[in-house]
Amino acid sequence: MILLGNLLAGLAVVVDMVLNMAMWMLIISALLSWVNPDPFNPIVRFLHAVTHPILKPIRRFVPPLGGKIDLSPIIAIILIVFLQTFLVGSMRSYARLMLAGV
């Protein structure tokens, strides 16, 4: 059980890091949308390519307020925080139980 507990604890750390990086990319992408950056910049293209698949399903259900204010990054960040709390927290708790031998 020690091996599985450590595997699950390590997986929880990796999932937490991926979710944290996704959250920061969403924040940076949202901030960049305020200044209208060069769309041919490789960093801007990368951020758009990474964040667009996350935001597209949310934008289908939540249209922009007044046609201009996009709430999808805020909703995506809230969902990421929920996943960090629920999924990663559950994985860590279960890993602790496995390591304790319960």
Short mmCIF file of the C-alpha atoms (twelve columns), coordinates in Angstrom:
data_MODEL
# 
_entry.id   MODEL 
# 
loop_
_atom_site.group_PDB 
_atom_site.id 
_atom_site.type_symbol 
_atom_site.label_atom_id 
_atom_site.label_alt_id 
_atom_site.label_comp_id 
_atom_site.label_asym_id 
_atom_site.label_seq_id 
_atom_site.Cartn_x 
_atom_site.Cartn_y 
_atom_site.Cartn_z 
_atom_site.pdbx_PDB_model_num 
ATOM 1   C CA . MET A 1   0.000   0.000  0.000   1 
ATOM 2   C CA . ILE A 2   2.957   2.315  0.519   1 
ATOM 3   C CA . LEU A 3   3.780   2.253  -3.181  1 
ATOM 4   C CA . LEU A 4   0.197   3.071  -4.213  1 
ATOM 5   C CA . GLY A 5   -0.073  5.760  -1.544  1 
ATOM 6   C CA . ASN A 6   3.101   7.461  -2.752  1 
ATOM 7   C CA . LEU A 7   1.967   7.117  -6.376  1 
ATOM 8   C CA . LEU A 8   -1.359  8.764  -5.560  1 
ATOM 9   C CA . ALA A 9   0.369   11.513 -3.546  1 
ATOM 10  C CA . GLY A 10  2.718   12.213 -6.454  1 
ATOM 11  C CA . LEU A 11  -0.161  12.221 -8.908  1 
ATOM 12  C CA . ALA A 12  -1.990  14.709 -6.689  1 
ATOM 13  C CA . VAL A 13  1.030   17.029 -6.800  1 
ATOM 14  C CA . VAL A 14  1.222   16.812 -10.604 1 
ATOM 15  C CA . VAL A 15  -2.522  17.435 -11.051 1 
ATOM 16  C CA . ASP A 16  -2.296  20.394 -8.670  1 
ATOM 17  C CA . MET A 17  0.620   21.866 -10.629 1 
ATOM 18  C CA . VAL A 18  -1.170  21.438 -13.980 1 
ATOM 19  C CA . LEU A 19  -4.318  23.093 -12.625 1 
ATOM 20  C CA . ASN A 20  -2.240  25.908 -11.130 1 
ATOM 21  C CA . MET A 21  -0.467  26.516 -14.459 1 
ATOM 22  C CA . ALA A 22  -3.806  26.513 -16.294 1 
ATOM 23  C CA . MET A 23  -5.163  29.082 -13.850 1 
ATOM 24  C CA . TRP A 24  -2.182  31.387 -14.354 1 
ATOM 25  C CA . MET A 25  -2.395  31.039 -18.127 1 
ATOM 26  C CA . LEU A 26  -6.066  32.023 -17.953 1 
ATOM 27  C CA . ILE A 27  -5.217  35.054 -15.823 1 
ATOM 28  C CA . ILE A 28  -2.417  36.156 -18.169 1 
ATOM 29  C CA . SER A 29  -4.622  35.593 -21.222 1 
ATOM 30  C CA . ALA A 30  -7.419  37.660 -19.688 1 
ATOM 31  C CA . LEU A 31  -5.011  40.478 -18.821 1 
ATOM 32  C CA . LEU A 32  -3.560  40.414 -22.336 1 
ATOM 33  C CA . SER A 33  -7.046  40.741 -23.824 1 
ATOM 34  C CA . TRP A 34  -7.319  44.173 -22.197 1 
ATOM 35  C CA . VAL A 35  -4.305  45.557 -24.086 1 
ATOM 36  C CA . ASN A 36  -5.007  43.988 -27.515 1 
ATOM 37  C CA . PRO A 37  -1.589  42.386 -28.123 1 
ATOM 38  C CA . ASP A 38  -0.096  41.455 -31.485 1 
ATOM 39  C CA . PRO A 39  -1.961  38.279 -32.572 1 
ATOM 40  C CA . PHE A 40  1.135   37.005 -34.397 1 
ATOM 41  C CA . ASN A 41  3.300   37.023 -31.260 1 
ATOM 42  C CA . PRO A 42  4.222   33.387 -30.463 1 
ATOM 43  C CA . ILE A 43  3.498   33.798 -26.754 1 
ATOM 44  C CA . VAL A 44  0.063   35.263 -27.453 1 
ATOM 45  C CA . ARG A 45  -0.672  32.465 -29.919 1 
ATOM 46  C CA . PHE A 46  0.429   29.840 -27.397 1 
ATOM 47  C CA . LEU A 47  -1.743  31.319 -24.649 1 
ATOM 48  C CA . HIS A 48  -4.724  31.472 -26.986 1 
ATOM 49  C CA . ALA A 49  -4.165  27.874 -28.115 1 
ATOM 50  C CA . VAL A 50  -3.973  26.650 -24.509 1 
ATOM 51  C CA . THR A 51  -6.822  28.673 -23.022 1 
ATOM 52  C CA . HIS A 52  -9.308  28.584 -25.916 1 
ATOM 53  C CA . PRO A 53  -10.280 24.896 -25.400 1 
ATOM 54  C CA . ILE A 54  -10.923 25.629 -21.715 1 
ATOM 55  C CA . LEU A 55  -12.998 28.743 -22.352 1 
ATOM 56  C CA . LYS A 56  -14.961 27.619 -25.435 1 
ATOM 57  C CA . PRO A 57  -17.448 25.321 -23.630 1 
ATOM 58  C CA . ILE A 58  -18.038 27.953 -20.938 1 
ATOM 59  C CA . ARG A 59  -18.660 30.659 -23.547 1 
ATOM 60  C CA . ARG A 60  -21.363 28.474 -25.103 1 
ATOM 61  C CA . PHE A 61  -23.374 28.621 -21.869 1 
ATOM 62  C CA . VAL A 62  -22.419 32.085 -20.572 1 
ATOM 63  C CA . PRO A 63  -22.518 34.818 -23.220 1 
ATOM 64  C CA . PRO A 64  -20.616 38.072 -22.617 1 
ATOM 65  C CA . LEU A 65  -22.442 40.632 -20.461 1 
ATOM 66  C CA . GLY A 66  -23.595 43.539 -22.564 1 
ATOM 67  C CA . GLY A 67  -21.745 41.959 -25.469 1 
ATOM 68  C CA . LYS A 68  -18.359 43.090 -24.092 1 
ATOM 69  C CA . ILE A 69  -17.612 41.683 -20.621 1 
ATOM 70  C CA . ASP A 70  -16.491 38.051 -20.861 1 
ATOM 71  C CA . LEU A 71  -17.030 36.163 -17.608 1 
ATOM 72  C CA . SER A 72  -15.719 32.832 -18.904 1 
ATOM 73  C CA . PRO A 73  -12.168 33.252 -17.478 1 
ATOM 74  C CA . ILE A 74  -13.619 33.946 -14.024 1 
ATOM 75  C CA . ILE A 75  -15.878 30.899 -14.237 1 
ATOM 76  C CA . ALA A 76  -12.971 28.748 -15.456 1 
ATOM 77  C CA . ILE A 77  -10.788 29.910 -12.549 1 
ATOM 78  C CA . ILE A 78  -13.588 29.117 -10.083 1 
ATOM 79  C CA . LEU A 79  -13.875 25.630 -11.600 1 
ATOM 80  C CA . ILE A 80  -10.106 25.143 -11.342 1 
ATOM 81  C CA . VAL A 81  -10.123 26.172 -7.676  1 
ATOM 82  C CA . PHE A 82  -12.993 23.739 -7.086  1 
ATOM 83  C CA . LEU A 83  -11.022 20.937 -8.751  1 
ATOM 84  C CA . GLN A 84  -7.941  21.793 -6.703  1 
ATOM 85  C CA . THR A 85  -9.956  21.674 -3.509  1 
ATOM 86  C CA . PHE A 86  -12.129 18.649 -4.283  1 
ATOM 87  C CA . LEU A 87  -10.085 16.419 -6.584  1 
ATOM 88  C CA . VAL A 88  -6.550  17.130 -5.390  1 
ATOM 89  C CA . GLY A 89  -7.653  17.330 -1.752  1 
ATOM 90  C CA . SER A 90  -9.417  13.963 -2.048  1 
ATOM 91  C CA . MET A 91  -6.386  12.404 -3.712  1 
ATOM 92  C CA . ARG A 92  -4.097  13.667 -0.950  1 
ATOM 93  C CA . SER A 93  -6.446  12.490 1.796   1 
ATOM 94  C CA . TYR A 94  -6.792  9.053  0.244   1 
ATOM 95  C CA . ALA A 95  -3.008  8.817  -0.194  1 
ATOM 96  C CA . ARG A 96  -2.539  9.670  3.497   1 
ATOM 97  C CA . LEU A 97  -5.015  6.947  4.446   1 
ATOM 98  C CA . MET A 98  -3.182  4.449  2.249   1 
ATOM 99  C CA . LEU A 99  0.162   5.374  3.764   1 
ATOM 100 C CA . ALA A 100 -1.238  5.135  7.292   1 
ATOM 101 C CA . GLY A 101 -2.453  1.618  6.515   1 
ATOM 102 C CA . VAL A 102 -6.116  2.283  7.265   1 
# 
